[in-house]
Amino acid sequence: MVEPRKIESQLCFGIYNTSKKFSRYYQIVLSQFNLTYPQYITMLVLWEHAPMTVRELGSYLDLDSGTLTPLLKRLEKQGWVTRTRSHKDERVVIVDTTDYAKEQRDKVYEHVNQCFSVLDMSQEDIQKCLKMVNAVGDRLDNVSEQKLKDVE
């Protein structure tokens, strides 16, 4: 008989629990900008790569258009982004940042980046942690359907 592992020793629980805590932190910090965490990460991609299509944005965020479209509509209504149809193909929607979003970018970064000083984490600590988390994600991406079925 296999001894069940305790919840505290489960990597998935550690990542899940930490993610919830990050979400609470971001909810508080981003509230003054009227942004949710999904809106914030959308803006991060747009600040770096806009203008871009909804499809390209979805690829960066690993979100489908059914999830992304309502989020973008709210960002547009709040003045953060514009959405326009492509002149070449009207099925394609181009997303860009507004002047307001460009003006707010550094303020948002400043508030969010306080997290790491509050956590007392060095840039080296952050990079090590990120590298490990990304490695776990990459390994999960590489798990084939067949491997998952073999586990059953």
C-alpha positions as CSV (number, residue, x, y, z in Angstrom):
1,M,0.0,0.0,0.0
2,V,1.3,3.4,-1.0
3,E,1.4,6.0,1.8
4,P,-0.6,9.1,0.8
5,R,1.5,12.3,0.6
6,K,0.5,15.0,3.0
7,I,-1.0,18.2,1.5
8,E,2.0,20.2,2.7
9,S,4.4,18.1,0.5
10,Q,2.3,18.5,-2.7
11,L,4.1,20.7,-5.2
12,C,0.7,21.4,-6.9
13,F,-0.7,22.7,-3.6
14,G,2.3,24.9,-2.9
15,I,2.0,26.5,-6.4
16,Y,-1.8,26.8,-6.0
17,N,-1.6,28.3,-2.6
18,T,1.1,30.8,-3.6
19,S,-0.9,31.7,-6.7
20,K,-3.9,32.5,-4.5
21,K,-1.7,34.7,-2.3
22,F,-0.3,36.5,-5.3
23,S,-3.8,37.1,-6.6
24,R,-4.8,38.7,-3.3
25,Y,-1.7,40.9,-3.4
26,Y,-2.4,42.0,-7.0
27,Q,-6.1,42.5,-6.2
28,I,-5.2,45.0,-3.5
29,V,-2.4,46.7,-5.5
30,L,-4.2,46.9,-8.8
31,S,-7.5,48.1,-7.3
32,Q,-6.5,51.8,-7.4
33,F,-6.1,51.4,-11.2
34,N,-9.4,49.5,-11.5
35,L,-7.5,46.5,-13.0
36,T,-7.9,42.8,-12.3
37,Y,-5.0,40.5,-12.5
38,P,-6.0,39.1,-15.9
39,Q,-6.4,42.6,-17.1
40,Y,-2.9,43.5,-15.7
41,I,-1.1,40.6,-17.5
42,T,-3.0,41.6,-20.7
43,M,-1.7,45.1,-20.3
44,L,1.9,43.7,-19.7
45,V,1.8,42.0,-23.0
46,L,0.3,45.0,-24.8
47,W,2.8,47.5,-23.3
48,E,5.5,45.3,-24.7
49,H,4.1,44.3,-28.0
50,A,1.1,46.4,-29.1
51,P,-0.4,46.8,-31.5
52,M,-1.2,43.2,-32.0
53,T,-4.1,40.9,-33.0
54,V,-6.4,39.3,-30.5
55,R,-5.1,35.9,-31.7
56,E,-1.5,37.0,-31.0
57,L,-2.4,38.3,-27.6
58,G,-4.3,35.1,-26.8
59,S,-1.1,33.1,-27.7
60,Y,1.0,35.1,-25.2
61,L,-1.5,34.7,-22.4
62,D,-2.7,31.2,-23.3
63,L,-6.3,32.4,-23.5
64,D,-8.9,31.8,-26.1
65,S,-10.8,34.6,-27.7
66,G,-14.0,33.7,-25.8
67,T,-12.2,34.5,-22.6
68,L,-10.1,37.4,-24.0
69,T,-12.9,39.3,-25.8
70,P,-14.9,40.2,-22.7
71,L,-11.7,41.2,-20.8
72,L,-10.7,43.4,-23.7
73,K,-14.2,45.0,-23.9
74,R,-13.9,46.0,-20.2
75,L,-10.4,47.4,-20.8
76,E,-11.6,49.4,-23.7
77,K,-14.6,50.7,-21.7
78,Q,-12.1,51.8,-19.0
79,G,-9.9,53.6,-21.5
80,W,-6.9,51.2,-21.4
81,V,-7.1,49.8,-25.0
82,T,-8.6,50.3,-28.4
83,R,-9.9,47.5,-30.6
84,T,-10.2,48.0,-34.3
85,R,-10.9,45.7,-37.2
86,S,-8.2,45.1,-39.7
87,H,-8.6,46.8,-43.1
88,K,-7.2,43.7,-44.8
89,D,-9.4,41.2,-43.0
90,E,-12.4,42.4,-41.0
91,R,-12.4,39.1,-39.0
92,V,-9.1,40.2,-37.4
93,V,-9.2,42.6,-34.4
94,I,-6.2,44.7,-33.6
95,V,-5.6,45.7,-30.0
96,D,-3.5,48.7,-29.0
97,T,-2.9,50.7,-25.9
98,T,-4.3,54.2,-25.4
99,D,-2.4,57.3,-24.3
100,Y,-4.0,56.8,-20.9
101,A,-2.6,53.3,-20.6
102,K,0.9,54.6,-21.7
103,E,0.7,57.3,-19.0
104,Q,-0.3,54.8,-16.3
105,R,2.2,52.1,-17.2
106,D,5.1,53.3,-14.9
107,K,2.7,53.9,-12.0
108,V,1.3,50.4,-12.3
109,Y,4.8,48.9,-12.5
110,E,5.9,50.9,-9.5
111,H,3.1,49.6,-7.4
112,V,3.3,46.0,-8.5
113,N,7.1,45.8,-8.1
114,Q,6.8,46.7,-4.4
115,C,5.8,43.1,-3.9
116,F,9.4,41.9,-4.2
117,S,10.8,44.5,-1.8
118,V,8.0,43.5,0.7
119,L,9.0,39.9,0.2
120,D,12.6,40.8,0.7
121,M,13.6,38.9,-2.5
122,S,16.7,39.7,-4.4
123,Q,16.7,39.8,-8.2
124,E,18.7,36.5,-8.1
125,D,16.1,34.9,-5.8
126,I,13.3,36.0,-8.2
127,Q,15.1,34.6,-11.2
128,K,15.8,31.2,-9.5
129,C,12.2,30.9,-8.5
130,L,10.9,31.9,-11.9
131,K,13.3,29.4,-13.6
132,M,12.0,26.6,-11.4
133,V,8.3,27.4,-11.9
134,N,8.8,27.7,-15.6
135,A,10.6,24.4,-15.7
136,V,7.7,22.7,-14.0
137,G,5.3,24.3,-16.5
138,D,7.4,23.2,-19.4
139,R,7.5,19.7,-18.2
140,L,3.7,19.7,-17.8
141,D,3.4,21.0,-21.3
142,N,5.5,18.1,-22.5
143,V,3.4,15.4,-20.8
144,S,1.5,13.7,-23.6
145,E,-2.1,12.5,-23.4
146,Q,-0.8,9.0,-23.6
147,K,1.5,9.4,-20.6
148,L,-1.5,10.7,-18.6
149,K,-3.6,7.7,-19.7
150,D,-0.8,5.4,-18.6
151,V,-1.0,6.9,-15.1
152,E,-4.6,5.9,-14.9
